Amino acid sequence: MTRAGTPPYMLIGAGGLVAILMAANCAPAAGPSTSDSSPIAPKIEDLPLKDSVTRHRITWTFERKVRVGRFVNGDWYVVGPVTVTAIAPKSENGRNCSVLNLPVSSRGASPFDDRVRQGRGEKGKKLRAHLPVSMKPGDALISSISVEEINKLTPWLQESPSPVGTVSVLTCLTEPVPPDAFRPSYCDRGQKICLARNLKWELLPKLKPVSSTPKIAEVAKHFERPWLDICYFGSDAAAEYQPRYAREVGRAAGISTLMLLLDFTREQKRPLLIGVVQRGIDLWGIARAGYTGWPAIGGHGSGRKLPIVFAGIMLGDKEMATPNKTLPKLQFGEDMQTMYGQSWTGAKVVFAGHSGSKAGALGPYEHLHPAKWTKDNITSENYRRCCTSLAWVGQALALRILHAEKYWDHPAFFDYVDRWMHEDDGEHVKVIKEAPGNDYTANWARQGQCWDKFVEEMWAEHRKTLKPPADGWKAKD
């Protein structure tokens, strides 16, 4: 048993976490471990009986006392069936709402708060759970706490206008799971169980931190709680800890993964690693449930593929580590917006436009001289410089350090990032200023930089130690 309020991963010894590094880590159903050195699933009679549980200020009260346990990240589960008779804070006036088994088809609606900009109205309201809530094994209840005033929270990476402050997930299982089990994705009705004992710690290097390295505990706090990722434009992102705009989602993915590659102790890394892997599991469960992905729409669509790939690598789950081979139709903004082709600048890899390589007017345009750019082409160039490329550098660098390009399976992404960081665009912005007249000469709009100093310093320190660009952005390998 664990001490009250203590995440289980803080109580599991290092040997228990990594005892079976090379084993397949995920299974469709829970069951006791057969390894003498690994934690086993408790017997159901050994789980505590509780009439309520609380997670991140959200309390679920049950009709009767039930057996409860905790996943490795600290989230609660109940061995069902169970009936939830009260949820605090109370849902009223279209705030603090809950949803049972959030459907991936709710892409254009959010049930959590009436003030969500996207998906207001009856579609979102129909998704809401109403008390009493009957849960059976396979179910996941997501409950939320709304913010009092939008835009009053201190943001992480960027201001978030979401009215949703925080969410927590209560999962109903058939039987107890080992204390090092990750929570199944909140969209995974099959409840695939992954085990932290099989995390491949040996794949994480111990690179020297740079001067601007954030505090790892501060970054980890942003991955303690579930991120909402179905209401496409991030309108219901949990504002207390989750970025809304995909540029910032991409920045967060790069920063968090790079942090795990630095020379911190295992104890220092563990909370962040658990949180980042749990996020990958959640995203993969969303995709496996039929979500079509996070396509390119301007600055939206970035930052979801890396957590999935990274979690798959760390868990030894090949299907998760290679999402586009497993689900060929799955869409990610970074891939849709990078492609090989002739650029007017001389590069052989290009930005594929606001809406990606298969779009029409908002698709590929860099093959044209700026004098021939349309209004839509200029829109694409704006997004290339403000809201996409700068957020991809940390992701590409982390994947290169891990030698994980093959898992990502879209080489144009890596060559494009090399182009963004190495190509001198001094003369190019002058040409664009002359015709069609857009001014990108300001420092913020120039190539060769990232949004975050930490990522810039990591690139300067570690990109040179890896396989050189080899003119990949000038000539396809």
KOLTITOR-673292 format. One record per residue (C-alpha): residue in three letters; x, z negated, y. Coordinates in steps of 0.05 Angstrom, whole numbers, plus 32768, in hexadecimal, padded with zeros to 4 digits. Layout:
REM KOLTITOR-673292
{residuo:ALA&east:X&up:Z&north:Y} $
...
END
This chain:
REM KOLTITOR-673292
{residuo:MET&east:8000&up:8000&north:8000} $
{residuo:THR&east:8016&up:800B&north:8048} $
{residuo:ARG&east:8014&up:7FDB&north:8082} $
{residuo:ALA&east:7FD7&up:7FE6&north:80AF} $
{residuo:GLY&east:7FE4&up:8019&north:80E4} $
{residuo:THR&east:8027&up:8030&north:80C7} $
{residuo:PRO&east:802C&up:807A&north:80B4} $
{residuo:PRO&east:803F&up:807F&north:806A} $
{residuo:TYR&east:807B&up:80AB&north:8078} $
{residuo:MET&east:809D&up:8070&north:809A} $
{residuo:LEU&east:8099&up:8048&north:805A} $
{residuo:ILE&east:80B0&up:807B&north:8027} $
{residuo:GLY&east:80FA&up:807B&north:8015} $
{residuo:ALA&east:8124&up:80B9&north:801F} $
{residuo:GLY&east:812D&up:80C0&north:7FD4} $
{residuo:GLY&east:80E2&up:80C3&north:7FCA} $
{residuo:LEU&east:80D9&up:80F8&north:7FFF} $
{residuo:VAL&east:810C&up:8129&north:7FE4} $
{residuo:ALA&east:810F&up:811A&north:7F9A} $
{residuo:ILE&east:80F6&up:815F&north:7F85} $
{residuo:LEU&east:8112&up:818D&north:7FBB} $
{residuo:MET&east:810C&up:81CD&north:7F94} $
{residuo:ALA&east:80C8&up:81C2&north:7F76} $
{residuo:ALA&east:8089&up:81E5&north:7F8D} $
{residuo:ASN&east:806B&up:81B4&north:7FBE} $
{residuo:CYS&east:8021&up:81C7&north:7FC2} $
{residuo:ALA&east:7FEA&up:81C1&north:7F8F} $
{residuo:PRO&east:7F9F&up:81CE&north:7F92} $
{residuo:ALA&east:7F8E&up:8189&north:7F7A} $
{residuo:ALA&east:7FAB&up:8144&north:7F80} $
{residuo:GLY&east:7FCA&up:811F&north:7F46} $
{residuo:PRO&east:7FFE&up:80EA&north:7F37} $
{residuo:SER&east:8047&up:80FC&north:7F3A} $
{residuo:THR&east:806D&up:80FD&north:7EF8} $
{residuo:SER&east:80B0&up:80F0&north:7F1A} $
{residuo:ASP&east:80C9&up:80A8&north:7F12} $
{residuo:SER&east:80EB&up:80AC&north:7F57} $
{residuo:SER&east:80AE&up:80C6&north:7F7C} $
{residuo:PRO&east:8072&up:80A0&north:7F96} $
{residuo:ILE&east:8035&up:80A8&north:7F6A} $
{residuo:ALA&east:7FEC&up:80AC&north:7F7D} $
{residuo:PRO&east:7FCD&up:8067&north:7F7D} $
{residuo:LYS&east:7F94&up:8056&north:7F4E} $
{residuo:ILE&east:7F52&up:8059&north:7F72} $
{residuo:GLU&east:7F48&up:800E&north:7F68} $
{residuo:ASP&east:7F8A&up:8002&north:7F8D} $
{residuo:LEU&east:7F72&up:8024&north:7FCC} $
{residuo:PRO&east:7F55&up:7FF5&north:8000} $
{residuo:LEU&east:7F0A&up:7FF0&north:8009} $
{residuo:LYS&east:7EF6&up:7FFA&north:8052} $
{residuo:ASP&east:7EB5&up:8003&north:8078} $
{residuo:SER&east:7ED9&up:8027&north:80B1} $
{residuo:VAL&east:7F1C&up:8046&north:80C3} $
{residuo:THR&east:7F3B&up:8057&north:8107} $
{residuo:ARG&east:7F6C&up:808E&north:8118} $
{residuo:HIS&east:7F84&up:809C&north:815F} $
{residuo:ARG&east:7F4B&up:8075&north:817F} $
{residuo:ILE&east:7F15&up:8097&north:8155} $
{residuo:THR&east:7EEF&up:8069&north:8125} $
{residuo:TRP&east:7EC4&up:8080&north:80EA} $
{residuo:THR&east:7E94&up:804D&north:80CD} $
{residuo:PHE&east:7E79&up:8055&north:8087} $
{residuo:GLU&east:7E36&up:8046&north:8067} $
{residuo:ARG&east:7E5A&up:8018&north:8036} $
{residuo:LYS&east:7EA1&up:8004&north:8027} $
{residuo:VAL&east:7EC8&up:803D&north:8008} $
{residuo:ARG&east:7F0E&up:8048&north:7FED} $
{residuo:VAL&east:7F3D&up:8064&north:8022} $
{residuo:GLY&east:7F85&up:807C&north:8025} $
{residuo:ARG&east:7FB6&up:809C&north:8054} $
{residuo:PHE&east:7FDC&up:80DD&north:8053} $
{residuo:VAL&east:8026&up:80E0&north:8064} $
{residuo:ASN&east:8017&up:80EE&north:80AE} $
{residuo:GLY&east:7FEA&up:80B1&north:80B2} $
{residuo:ASP&east:7FA6&up:80D4&north:80B1} $
{residuo:TRP&east:7F70&up:80B3&north:8088} $
{residuo:TYR&east:7F4B&up:80CC&north:804B} $
{residuo:VAL&east:7F10&up:80B0&north:8025} $
{residuo:VAL&east:7F02&up:80B8&north:7FDC} $
{residuo:GLY&east:7EBC&up:80D4&north:7FDD} $
{residuo:PRO&east:7E84&up:80E0&north:7FE1} $
{residuo:VAL&east:7E79&up:80B6&north:8020} $
{residuo:THR&east:7E48&up:80B3&north:805A} $
{residuo:VAL&east:7E61&up:80A8&north:80A1} $
{residuo:THR&east:7E2D&up:8081&north:80C8} $
{residuo:ALA&east:7E51&up:8079&north:810B} $
{residuo:ILE&east:7E8A&up:809A&north:8131} $
{residuo:ALA&east:7EAA&up:8079&north:816D} $
{residuo:PRO&east:7EB0&up:808C&north:81A5} $
{residuo:LYS&east:7E67&up:809F&north:81A2} $
{residuo:SER&east:7E54&up:80E7&north:81AB} $
{residuo:GLU&east:7E27&up:80F0&north:81E6} $
{residuo:ASN&east:7E1A&up:8121&north:821F} $
{residuo:GLY&east:7E3F&up:8158&north:81FA} $
{residuo:ARG&east:7E80&up:8131&north:81F5} $
{residuo:ASN&east:7EA8&up:810E&north:81BD} $
{residuo:CYS&east:7E8A&up:813C&north:818A} $
{residuo:SER&east:7E9B&up:8146&north:8140} $
{residuo:VAL&east:7E97&up:817F&north:810F} $
{residuo:LEU&east:7E95&up:817E&north:80C3} $
{residuo:ASN&east:7EBD&up:81B6&north:80A2} $
{residuo:LEU&east:7ECF&up:81DE&north:80E0} $
{residuo:PRO&east:7EC2&up:8227&north:80CD} $
{residuo:VAL&east:7EF5&up:825C&north:80DE} $
{residuo:SER&east:7EBB&up:8288&north:80F4} $
{residuo:SER&east:7EB4&up:825B&north:8131} $
{residuo:ARG&east:7EEC&up:8282&north:8153} $
{residuo:GLY&east:7EC3&up:828C&north:8192} $
{residuo:ALA&east:7EA4&up:8247&north:8196} $
{residuo:SER&east:7EB7&up:81FE&north:8198} $
{residuo:PRO&east:7E8B&up:81C4&north:8184} $
{residuo:PHE&east:7EB3&up:818C&north:81A3} $
{residuo:ASP&east:7E9E&up:8189&north:81ED} $
{residuo:ASP&east:7E69&up:81AD&north:8217} $
{residuo:ARG&east:7E9E&up:81B9&north:824D} $
{residuo:VAL&east:7EC9&up:81E6&north:8221} $
{residuo:ARG&east:7ECE&up:8227&north:8248} $
{residuo:GLN&east:7ECB&up:8254&north:820A} $
{residuo:GLY&east:7E90&up:8251&north:81DB} $
{residuo:ARG&east:7E61&up:8225&north:8202} $
{residuo:GLY&east:7E18&up:8223&north:81F0} $
{residuo:GLU&east:7DF1&up:8224&north:81B0} $
{residuo:LYS&east:7E28&up:8241&north:8183} $
{residuo:GLY&east:7E56&up:8207&north:818F} $
{residuo:LYS&east:7E1E&up:81D4&north:818C} $
{residuo:LYS&east:7E07&up:81ED&north:8148} $
{residuo:LEU&east:7E4B&up:81DC&north:812B} $
{residuo:ARG&east:7E47&up:8193&north:813D} $
{residuo:ALA&east:7E3F&up:815C&north:8109} $
{residuo:HIS&east:7E06&up:812B&north:8113} $
{residuo:LEU&east:7E02&up:80E5&north:80F6} $
{residuo:PRO&east:7DFE&up:80D1&north:80C0} $
{residuo:VAL&east:7E33&up:8101&north:80A5} $
{residuo:SER&east:7E35&up:8109&north:8059} $
{residuo:MET&east:7E7B&up:811B&north:8040} $
{residuo:LYS&east:7E8E&up:8133&north:7FFB} $
{residuo:PRO&east:7ED3&up:8143&north:7FDE} $
{residuo:GLY&east:7EED&up:8181&north:8001} $
{residuo:ASP&east:7ED0&up:816E&north:8045} $
{residuo:ALA&east:7EF5&up:8161&north:8085} $
{residuo:LEU&east:7ED5&up:813F&north:80C2} $
{residuo:ILE&east:7EF7&up:814E&north:8105} $
{residuo:SER&east:7EE4&up:811D&north:813C} $
{residuo:SER&east:7EF8&up:8120&north:8185} $
{residuo:ILE&east:7EFF&up:80F8&north:81C4} $
{residuo:SER&east:7EF0&up:811D&north:8204} $
{residuo:VAL&east:7F16&up:8115&north:8245} $
{residuo:GLU&east:7EF3&up:80F5&north:8280} $
{residuo:GLU&east:7F0C&up:8128&north:82B2} $
{residuo:ILE&east:7F2B&up:816B&north:82A1} $
{residuo:ASN&east:7F72&up:8177&north:82B9} $
{residuo:LYS&east:7F80&up:812D&north:82C6} $
{residuo:LEU&east:7FAF&up:8125&north:828A} $
{residuo:THR&east:7FFA&up:812C&north:8291} $
{residuo:PRO&east:8007&up:816D&north:826B} $
{residuo:TRP&east:803B&up:817E&north:8237} $
{residuo:LEU&east:805C&up:81C0&north:824A} $
{residuo:GLN&east:8021&up:81D7&north:8273} $
{residuo:GLU&east:7FE0&up:81BE&north:8291} $
{residuo:SER&east:7FA6&up:81BF&north:825F} $
{residuo:PRO&east:7F60&up:81C9&north:827B} $
{residuo:SER&east:7F3F&up:81B6&north:8239} $
{residuo:PRO&east:7F09&up:8180&north:823B} $
{residuo:VAL&east:7F1E&up:8169&north:81F5} $
{residuo:GLY&east:7F50&up:8131&north:81F7} $
{residuo:THR&east:7F61&up:8122&north:81AE} $
{residuo:VAL&east:7F47&up:812E&north:8168} $
{residuo:SER&east:7F50&up:810C&north:8125} $
{residuo:VAL&east:7F3E&up:8123&north:80DE} $
{residuo:LEU&east:7F1D&up:80FB&north:80A7} $
{residuo:THR&east:7F25&up:811C&north:8063} $
{residuo:CYS&east:7EFA&up:8110&north:8025} $
{residuo:LEU&east:7F20&up:8116&north:7FE3} $
{residuo:THR&east:7F0D&up:8113&north:7F9A} $
{residuo:GLU&east:7F44&up:80E2&north:7F88} $
{residuo:PRO&east:7F7F&up:80BE&north:7FA7} $
{residuo:VAL&east:7FBF&up:80E4&north:7FB8} $
{residuo:PRO&east:8007&up:80CD&north:7FBB} $
{residuo:PRO&east:801B&up:80AC&north:7FFD} $
{residuo:ASP&east:8049&up:80E7&north:800D} $
{residuo:ALA&east:8010&up:811A&north:800A} $
{residuo:PHE&east:8002&up:8143&north:8048} $
{residuo:ARG&east:7FBB&up:8148&north:8060} $
{residuo:PRO&east:7F9B&up:818A&north:8049} $
{residuo:SER&east:7F8B&up:81B9&north:8081} $
{residuo:TYR&east:7F49&up:81A8&north:80A3} $
{residuo:CYS&east:7F30&up:81EE&north:8091} $
{residuo:ASP&east:7F46&up:81EA&north:8048} $
{residuo:ARG&east:7F0A&up:81D9&north:801D} $
{residuo:GLY&east:7F35&up:81E0&north:7FDE} $
{residuo:GLN&east:7F62&up:81A8&north:7FFA} $
{residuo:LYS&east:7FA6&up:81C1&north:7FE6} $
{residuo:ILE&east:7FD5&up:8185&north:7FE3} $
{residuo:CYS&east:801D&up:818A&north:7FF9} $
{residuo:LEU&east:8050&up:8152&north:7FEE} $
{residuo:ALA&east:8085&up:813B&north:801F} $
{residuo:ARG&east:80B4&up:8128&north:7FE6} $
{residuo:ASN&east:80C2&up:8172&north:7FDE} $
{residuo:LEU&east:80D6&up:8180&north:8025} $
{residuo:LYS&east:8118&up:81A6&north:8023} $
{residuo:TRP&east:8140&up:817A&north:8051} $
{residuo:GLU&east:8180&up:819D&north:803D} $
{residuo:LEU&east:816A&up:81DC&north:8062} $
{residuo:LEU&east:816B&up:81B8&north:80A5} $
{residuo:PRO&east:81AF&up:81BE&north:80C7} $
{residuo:LYS&east:81CD&up:8188&north:80F3} $
{residuo:LEU&east:81DE&up:81AE&north:8132} $
{residuo:LYS&east:81FC&up:818D&north:816F} $
{residuo:PRO&east:81C6&up:817E&north:81A3} $
{residuo:VAL&east:81CB&up:819E&north:81E8} $
{residuo:SER&east:81C8&up:8178&north:822A} $
{residuo:SER&east:817E&up:8185&north:8235} $
{residuo:THR&east:8167&up:8171&north:81EF} $
{residuo:PRO&east:8124&up:814C&north:81F4} $
{residuo:LYS&east:8119&up:8109&north:81D4} $
{residuo:ILE&east:8104&up:8118&north:818D} $
{residuo:ALA&east:80D2&up:80DF&north:818B} $
{residuo:GLU&east:80AF&up:80FB&north:81C8} $
{residuo:VAL&east:80A9&up:8140&north:81A9} $
{residuo:ALA&east:8090&up:8121&north:8168} $
{residuo:LYS&east:8056&up:8100&north:818C} $
{residuo:HIS&east:8038&up:8144&north:819A} $
{residuo:PHE&east:8033&up:8152&north:814F} $
{residuo:GLU&east:8016&up:8110&north:8138} $
{residuo:ARG&east:7FCE&up:8129&north:8141} $
{residuo:PRO&east:7FAA&up:8168&north:812B} $
{residuo:TRP&east:7FAD&up:81A6&north:8157} $
{residuo:LEU&east:7F6C&up:81CE&north:815E} $
{residuo:ASP&east:7F7B&up:8218&north:8153} $
{residuo:ILE&east:7F3A&up:823E&north:8147} $
{residuo:CYS&east:7F1A&up:8244&north:818D} $
{residuo:TYR&east:7F49&up:827E&north:819C} $
{residuo:PHE&east:7F5C&up:8275&north:81E5} $
{residuo:GLY&east:7F6C&up:822B&north:81DC} $
{residuo:SER&east:7F30&up:8215&north:8204} $
{residuo:ASP&east:7F27&up:81D7&north:81D8} $
{residuo:ALA&east:7F71&up:81C6&north:81CE} $
{residuo:ALA&east:7F7B&up:817A&north:81C9} $
{residuo:ALA&east:7F95&up:816F&north:8210} $
{residuo:GLU&east:7FB7&up:812C&north:8203} $
{residuo:TYR&east:7FED&up:814D&north:81D8} $
{residuo:GLN&east:7FDF&up:8197&north:81C9} $
{residuo:PRO&east:7FF0&up:81D2&north:81F6} $
{residuo:ARG&east:7FB8&up:8202&north:8205} $
{residuo:TYR&east:7FD6&up:8244&north:8219} $
{residuo:ALA&east:7FFA&up:8269&north:81E1} $
{residuo:ARG&east:8039&up:8272&north:820B} $
{residuo:GLU&east:803F&up:8226&north:8209} $
{residuo:VAL&east:802B&up:8225&north:81BF} $
{residuo:GLY&east:8065&up:8254&north:81B2} $
{residuo:ARG&east:8094&up:8229&north:81DC} $
{residuo:ALA&east:807E&up:81EC&north:81B5} $
{residuo:ALA&east:808A&up:820E&north:8172} $
{residuo:GLY&east:80D1&up:8222&north:8187} $
{residuo:ILE&east:80E3&up:81DF&north:81A6} $
{residuo:SER&east:80CA&up:81B5&north:816C} $
{residuo:THR&east:80EC&up:81E0&north:8136} $
{residuo:LEU&east:812E&up:81E2&north:815C} $
{residuo:MET&east:812B&up:8196&north:8163} $
{residuo:LEU&east:8129&up:8190&north:8117} $
{residuo:LEU&east:8169&up:81B8&north:8111} $
{residuo:LEU&east:8192&up:8187&north:813B} $
{residuo:ASP&east:81BE&up:814E&north:8125} $
{residuo:PHE&east:818A&up:8116&north:8124} $
{residuo:THR&east:8185&up:80E5&north:80EB} $
{residuo:ARG&east:8151&up:80F1&north:80B5} $
{residuo:GLU&east:8129&up:80B6&north:80CE} $
{residuo:GLN&east:8129&up:80D3&north:8114} $
{residuo:LYS&east:8113&up:8117&north:80FB} $
{residuo:ARG&east:80DF&up:8101&north:80C9} $
{residuo:PRO&east:80A3&up:80F5&north:80F8} $
{residuo:LEU&east:80AD&up:8139&north:8119} $
{residuo:LEU&east:80B9&up:815D&north:80D7} $
{residuo:ILE&east:807A&up:813F&north:80B9} $
{residuo:GLY&east:8052&up:8153&north:80F7} $
{residuo:VAL&east:806D&up:819A&north:80FB} $
{residuo:VAL&east:8063&up:81A7&north:80B1} $
{residuo:GLN&east:801C&up:818A&north:80B5} $
{residuo:ARG&east:800E&up:81BA&north:80ED} $
{residuo:GLY&east:8026&up:81F4&north:80C3} $
{residuo:ILE&east:7FFA&up:81DD&north:808A} $
{residuo:ASP&east:7FBE&up:81DA&north:80B8} $
{residuo:LEU&east:7FCA&up:8220&north:80D3} $
{residuo:TRP&east:7FD5&up:823D&north:808E} $
{residuo:GLY&east:7F94&up:821D&north:8076} $
{residuo:ILE&east:7F70&up:823E&north:80B1} $
{residuo:ALA&east:7F8D&up:8281&north:809E} $
{residuo:ARG&east:7F7E&up:8279&north:8054} $
{residuo:ALA&east:7F36&up:8267&north:8065} $
{residuo:GLY&east:7F2D&up:82AD&north:8082} $
{residuo:TYR&east:7F43&up:82A7&north:80CA} $
{residuo:THR&east:7F5F&up:82EA&north:80E0} $
{residuo:GLY&east:7F98&up:82CC&north:8107} $
{residuo:TRP&east:7FB1&up:82C6&north:814E} $
{residuo:PRO&east:7FB6&up:830D&north:8169} $
{residuo:ALA&east:7FD9&up:8323&north:81A8} $
{residuo:ILE&east:7FAD&up:831E&north:81E6} $
{residuo:GLY&east:7FDD&up:8319&north:8221} $
{residuo:GLY&east:7FFF&up:82D6&north:821C} $
{residuo:HIS&east:7FD2&up:82BE&north:81E4} $
{residuo:GLY&east:7FE1&up:82C3&north:819A} $
{residuo:SER&east:8027&up:82A4&north:8197} $
{residuo:GLY&east:8042&up:8266&north:8175} $
{residuo:ARG&east:801A&up:8263&north:8135} $
{residuo:LYS&east:8045&up:828A&north:8105} $
{residuo:LEU&east:8084&up:825F&north:810B} $
{residuo:PRO&east:8063&up:821E&north:80F5} $
{residuo:ILE&east:8045&up:8241&north:80B8} $
{residuo:VAL&east:8087&up:8262&north:80A4} $
{residuo:PHE&east:80AF&up:8223&north:80B1} $
{residuo:ALA&east:8080&up:81F7&north:8089} $
{residuo:GLY&east:8081&up:8229&north:804F} $
{residuo:ILE&east:80CD&up:822A&north:804F} $
{residuo:MET&east:80D2&up:81DE&north:8052} $
{residuo:LEU&east:809E&up:81D5&north:801B} $
{residuo:GLY&east:80B9&up:820C&north:7FED} $
{residuo:ASP&east:8076&up:822F&north:7FF2} $
{residuo:LYS&east:8085&up:827A&north:7FF1} $
{residuo:GLU&east:803F&up:8290&north:8001} $
{residuo:MET&east:803E&up:8264&north:8040} $
{residuo:ALA&east:8086&up:8277&north:8053} $
{residuo:THR&east:8073&up:82C2&north:8053} $
{residuo:PRO&east:802E&up:82C2&north:8072} $
{residuo:ASN&east:802B&up:830D&north:8080} $
{residuo:LYS&east:803C&up:831F&north:8038} $
{residuo:THR&east:8008&up:82EE&north:801E} $
{residuo:LEU&east:7FD3&up:8302&north:8051} $
{residuo:PRO&east:7FE6&up:8348&north:8069} $
{residuo:LYS&east:7FAE&up:834B&north:809C} $
{residuo:LEU&east:7FC0&up:8309&north:80BE} $
{residuo:GLN&east:7FD1&up:8314&north:8107} $
{residuo:PHE&east:8005&up:82F2&north:8133} $
{residuo:GLY&east:8012&up:8301&north:817C} $
{residuo:GLU&east:805E&up:8304&north:8177} $
{residuo:ASP&east:805D&up:833A&north:8142} $
{residuo:MET&east:8026&up:8363&north:8163} $
{residuo:GLN&east:804B&up:8365&north:81A5} $
{residuo:THR&east:8090&up:837A&north:818A} $
{residuo:MET&east:80A2&up:83BD&north:816B} $
{residuo:TYR&east:80DA&up:83EF&north:8164} $
{residuo:GLY&east:80D7&up:842A&north:8194} $
{residuo:GLN&east:80FB&up:844B&north:81CD} $
{residuo:SER&east:80F9&up:8425&north:820E} $
{residuo:TRP&east:8105&up:8445&north:8252} $
{residuo:THR&east:813D&up:8411&north:825A} $
{residuo:GLY&east:8164&up:842C&north:821F} $
{residuo:ALA&east:814F&up:83F5&north:81EE} $
{residuo:LYS&east:8135&up:8408&north:81A9} $
{residuo:VAL&east:8106&up:83CD&north:81A2} $
{residuo:VAL&east:80CC&up:83C3&north:81D3} $
{residuo:PHE&east:8094&up:8396&north:81E9} $
{residuo:ALA&east:8057&up:83B4&north:81C9} $
{residuo:GLY&east:8027&up:83A3&north:8200} $
{residuo:HIS&east:7FF3&up:8371&north:8215} $
{residuo:SER&east:7FC9&up:837B&north:81D6} $
{residuo:GLY&east:7FFD&up:8395&north:81A6} $
{residuo:SER&east:8016&up:83D4&north:8185} $
{residuo:LYS&east:7FD2&up:83ED&north:816E} $
{residuo:ALA&east:7FAF&up:83E3&north:81B0} $
{residuo:GLY&east:7F9D&up:841C&north:81DE} $
{residuo:ALA&east:7FA9&up:8415&north:8229} $
{residuo:LEU&east:7FC4&up:83CE&north:821F} $
{residuo:GLY&east:7FF3&up:83E3&north:81E8} $
{residuo:PRO&east:803A&up:8401&north:81E9} $
{residuo:TYR&east:8052&up:8418&north:822D} $
{residuo:GLU&east:809E&up:840D&north:8231} $
{residuo:HIS&east:80AC&up:8454&north:8219} $
{residuo:LEU&east:8092&up:846A&north:825D} $
{residuo:HIS&east:80BB&up:8469&north:829E} $
{residuo:PRO&east:809D&up:8435&north:82CE} $
{residuo:ALA&east:8089&up:846E&north:82FD} $
{residuo:LYS&east:8055&up:8481&north:82C8} $
{residuo:TRP&east:803A&up:843C&north:82BB} $
{residuo:THR&east:7FEF&up:8431&north:82C1} $
{residuo:LYS&east:7FCE&up:83F1&north:82D8} $
{residuo:ASP&east:7FC7&up:83DC&north:828F} $
{residuo:ASN&east:8011&up:83E9&north:8283} $
{residuo:ILE&east:8022&up:83BC&north:82BE} $
{residuo:THR&east:7FF5&up:8387&north:82A1} $
{residuo:SER&east:801E&up:838B&north:8261} $
{residuo:GLU&east:8060&up:8385&north:8287} $
{residuo:ASN&east:8045&up:8349&north:82AC} $
{residuo:TYR&east:8036&up:8326&north:826A} $
{residuo:ARG&east:8079&up:833B&north:824D} $
{residuo:ARG&east:809D&up:8317&north:8285} $
{residuo:CYS&east:8070&up:82DA&north:8291} $
{residuo:CYS&east:804F&up:82C4&north:8252} $
{residuo:THR&east:806D&up:82DE&north:8211} $
{residuo:SER&east:80B7&up:82ED&north:820D} $
{residuo:LEU&east:80CE&up:82AB&north:822D} $
{residuo:ALA&east:80A6&up:8284&north:81F9} $
{residuo:TRP&east:80C3&up:82AA&north:81BD} $
{residuo:VAL&east:810C&up:829A&north:81C5} $
{residuo:GLY&east:810B&up:8255&north:81A5} $
{residuo:GLN&east:80E3&up:826E&north:816A} $
{residuo:ALA&east:8112&up:82A9&north:815D} $
{residuo:LEU&east:8150&up:827D&north:8163} $
{residuo:ALA&east:8135&up:8248&north:8134} $
{residuo:LEU&east:8124&up:827D&north:8100} $
{residuo:ARG&east:8169&up:829C&north:8106} $
{residuo:ILE&east:818B&up:8259&north:80FE} $
{residuo:LEU&east:8162&up:824D&north:80BF} $
{residuo:HIS&east:8172&up:8295&north:80A7} $
{residuo:ALA&east:8128&up:829D&north:80A0} $
{residuo:GLU&east:8120&up:82E3&north:80BD} $
{residuo:LYS&east:810B&up:82FD&north:8078} $
{residuo:TYR&east:80D1&up:82CD&north:8075} $
{residuo:TRP&east:80B9&up:82E2&north:80BA} $
{residuo:ASP&east:80BC&up:832A&north:80A2} $
{residuo:HIS&east:80B9&up:834C&north:80E6} $
{residuo:PRO&east:8100&up:835D&north:80FD} $
{residuo:ALA&east:80E9&up:837D&north:813F} $
{residuo:PHE&east:80D8&up:8337&north:8157} $
{residuo:PHE&east:811F&up:831F&north:8150} $
{residuo:ASP&east:813E&up:835E&north:816E} $
{residuo:TYR&east:810D&up:835B&north:81A8} $
{residuo:VAL&east:8120&up:8312&north:81B8} $
{residuo:ASP&east:8169&up:8326&north:81B6} $
{residuo:ARG&east:8159&up:835E&north:81E7} $
{residuo:TRP&east:8134&up:832D&north:8214} $
{residuo:MET&east:816F&up:82FE&north:8216} $
{residuo:HIS&east:81A8&up:8332&north:8219} $
{residuo:GLU&east:818F&up:836F&north:823E} $
{residuo:ASP&east:81A2&up:8370&north:8288} $
{residuo:ASP&east:8162&up:8384&north:82AD} $
{residuo:GLY&east:8180&up:8381&north:82F3} $
{residuo:GLU&east:817A&up:83CC&north:82FE} $
{residuo:HIS&east:8139&up:83D0&north:82D7} $
{residuo:VAL&east:8113&up:83A2&north:8306} $
{residuo:LYS&east:812B&up:83CB&north:8341} $
{residuo:VAL&east:810E&up:840A&north:8321} $
{residuo:ILE&east:80CC&up:83E7&north:8314} $
{residuo:LYS&east:80C9&up:83CE&north:835C} $
{residuo:GLU&east:80D1&up:8415&north:8375} $
{residuo:ALA&east:809B&up:8431&north:8347} $
{residuo:PRO&east:8068&up:8418&north:8337} $
{residuo:GLY&east:8079&up:83E3&north:836B} $
{residuo:ASN&east:8075&up:83A2&north:8344} $
{residuo:ASP&east:80A9&up:836F&north:8357} $
{residuo:TYR&east:80CB&up:834B&north:831C} $
{residuo:THR&east:810C&up:833C&north:8342} $
{residuo:ALA&east:80FB&up:82F2&north:8348} $
{residuo:ASN&east:8124&up:82C5&north:831A} $
{residuo:TRP&east:80E7&up:82AE&north:82F3} $
{residuo:ALA&east:80D5&up:82F5&north:82DE} $
{residuo:ARG&east:811A&up:830A&north:82C5} $
{residuo:GLN&east:8132&up:8315&north:827E} $
{residuo:GLY&east:8169&up:82EA&north:8260} $
{residuo:GLN&east:8145&up:82A7&north:8268} $
{residuo:CYS&east:8114&up:8278&north:8246} $
{residuo:TRP&east:80DE&up:824C&north:8261} $
{residuo:ASP&east:8102&up:820D&north:8249} $
{residuo:LYS&east:814A&up:81F9&north:825A} $
{residuo:PHE&east:8151&up:81D9&north:8214} $
{residuo:VAL&east:8143&up:821C&north:81F3} $
{residuo:GLU&east:8172&up:8241&north:8223} $
{residuo:GLU&east:81AB&up:8211&north:8214} $
{residuo:MET&east:819E&up:8215&north:81C9} $
{residuo:TRP&east:81A0&up:8261&north:81CD} $
{residuo:ALA&east:81E1&up:8260&north:81F4} $
{residuo:GLU&east:8200&up:822F&north:81C3} $
{residuo:HIS&east:81E7&up:8249&north:8180} $
{residuo:ARG&east:81D2&up:8292&north:8185} $
{residuo:LYS&east:821B&up:82A7&north:818A} $
{residuo:THR&east:822B&up:8283&north:8148} $
{residuo:LEU&east:81FA&up:82AF&north:8121} $
{residuo:LYS&east:81F9&up:82F8&north:810F} $
{residuo:PRO&east:8204&up:831C&north:8151} $
{residuo:PRO&east:81CE&up:8349&north:816F} $
{residuo:ALA&east:81F6&up:8385&north:8155} $
{residuo:ASP&east:81D2&up:83AE&north:818A} $
{residuo:GLY&east:8192&up:83A1&north:8163} $
{residuo:TRP&east:816C&up:83A8&north:81A3} $
{residuo:LYS&east:818E&up:83EA&north:81B1} $
{residuo:ALA&east:818E&up:8409&north:816C} $
{residuo:LYS&east:8163&up:83F4&north:8131} $
{residuo:ASP&east:818D&up:83D8&north:80F8} $
END
